[in-house]
Amino acid sequence: MNAKDVAPRVDEAISIGALAARSGVTVATIRFSEELKLMPAPPRTEGRQRRYTATHLDRLRFIRHSRDLGFSIEDVRELLRLAAHPDARCHTADAIAARQLAEVEAKIERLQALRGELKRMLAACEQGVVEGCRIVETLADHGRCAGER
């Protein structure tokens, strides 16, 4: 078990560096999350150092996982709002996740088309000189592409 896996004890307050290490994000990301009001402002010591709790760590992990899945900042904000009401219906969360899935599927389609075009360009390459290179010709004239323009 490493520092990333260990949550602070309920009564333990940790530094921003320790929070970064345990959550797997950078200090800058933590500060940015605070600026965006995704993370609540932590209490500070008399020396003005931030001190974070297990609640902060859980919230930061939620934010990180949401962002890893491609959710926008606004989606994360709404999902956090929803998470604060565990007894509420989850239709809004479902709608947000369904919208994200549709975006991912559209990206996959675009990437598959891109892969097909690159394969076609490579297959047309005769391994000659650049002057007659089908790849360079295709890149210079978008009309030579088989896919969308």
Summary of the structure (lengths in Angstrom):
residues: 149
radius of gyration: 23.6
end to end distance: 50.8
largest distance: 71.1
contacts: 345
relative contact order: 0.08
helix: 62%
strand: 3%
